[in-house]
Amino acid sequence: MDLVSSDSQCTLCPTRSVCTARDLDEAQLTLLSSKIDTSAVLQKNDHLYRHGDRTDSCYVVRSGVFKNVVVTALGEEYVTGFHYPGELIGFSAKVDGEHPDSAVALTASTACRIAFCEFDGLFSLGAGSALLKLLAEREANDRNLEINLRQSRAEARIAGFFVLLMRRLKRLGYDTTSLPLPMSRTDLANHLGLTLECLSRELGKWKKAGVIATEKSVIRLIMPEELSTLACHLS
């Protein structure tokens, strides 16, 4: 993966209000830019990193969407997460210095690399609180995902995924009734622990009932309150 270094990358970044740069002034943003690197644009199916890669860094998604994939010793593939702009990715490598999964771009995407050795410098710079907030948001998202996947009813899992995605998009200032879903339906079904047929059946039922409208890579929520009711297991 190619990296690009620029003294103005944080100043010009459209995602800076939701990442480690959120509390910094212009002078601090310039200093922050010297501590991180931004990937060149990754195209669909390009890897940000691969399982087993040795590393001393993690990433914050700058643009686009990534998926995390784990492949078992038996060759079974599991999609463990999707990551949108402003979200921390690859932090698990801090445990033993290598990535336990792979990160794959679902659209044209970029990410900022932050070396673990720079964390102390981020606190000195004034970005420590924002970094801790990113970690807290990741933990909260992982906890909600775990709760959601414990639901026995397929409709509750799917509705829960949409509700959680609405919350994540709200922090970006996006329209929360129009959910960008660049992942394949197969990947989404895998992530939710469902068959593709089951996912398609539930989405078709909701579309027929006027709860949602489906487009190529977008789900429009016509009656989001219905999904919130189905996802009442989420706090």
Secondary structure, 3 states (H helix, E strand, C coil): CCEECCCCHHHHCCCHHHCCCCCCCHHHHHHHHCCEEEECCECCCCEEECCCCECCEEEEEEECCEEEEEECCCCCEEEEEEECCCCEECHHHHCCCECCCEEEECCCEEEEEEEHHHHHHHHHHCCHHHHHHHHHHHHHHHHHHHHHHCCCCHHHHHHHHHHHHHHHHHCCCCCCCEEECCCCHHHHHHHHCCCHHHHHHHHHHHHHCCCEEECCCEEEECCHHHHHHHCCCCC
